Amino acid sequence: MTIISKTKFLEFKSAKSPSGKDWYYVRRTNDTNMHDSAVVITTLVKKDNEYNFLLFKTIRPPISAEKKATYCLESAAGLIGDNDCNESMLDCAKKELLEETGLVADKFYIELENCCTSAGLSSETLSYVTAIVNNYQIIQNPIDDGGIIVDRYLVPVTKILEHLQEINKNETSVAAATVCGIYYAINRITKL
């Protein structure tokens, strides 16, 4: 492996493919063999006796700069160990949920670990967690993450598939990690 370029959170690297050719990819600098690069927190909020998905409308520079969409639909997420290399995945999930939503979950369920995001592009792996919030009370002002998060809103679980189909694809791209997390959360909700 060769590091071609490095920033605080990313490395651009090359490694040899099975045929011996150079393969270029991106690596998260917080990535270790001990934990995944990031955690995606699919949040189910109980309100008016039904569960709702808490979703974010974000502005992601790679998506908007390449004119793929103006906004991205996402769930709460965070890099594991970006500030503390000993941070656990669940500690990261709790921290990020509070920072990005102002909420505290009653229960976290680990749904899937070691899920690669785009194996041909990046070595990044994700852990998926479902967070259950039974008391919809914001206990601290959520961050906007430097202007990235522009809106937070609830969608009833019973209407989530319709909501995803109705999104204007030219205006809003849907993060694959969010869709995957929704799948696991829908499965989880049937067990509660």
Protein Blocks (a to p, Z undefined) as FASTA:
>chain_A
ZZfbdcfkbccdddddfkopacdddddfkbcfkbcfbdcddddddeehiacddddddddf
klmmnomafbdcddddddehklmmkbcfklmmmmmmmmmnopacfbdcdfbghiafblml
pccdcdddddddfbdcdfbdcdeeholambdcdddfklmmmmmmmpcfklpccdfklmmm
mmmmmmmmmmZZ
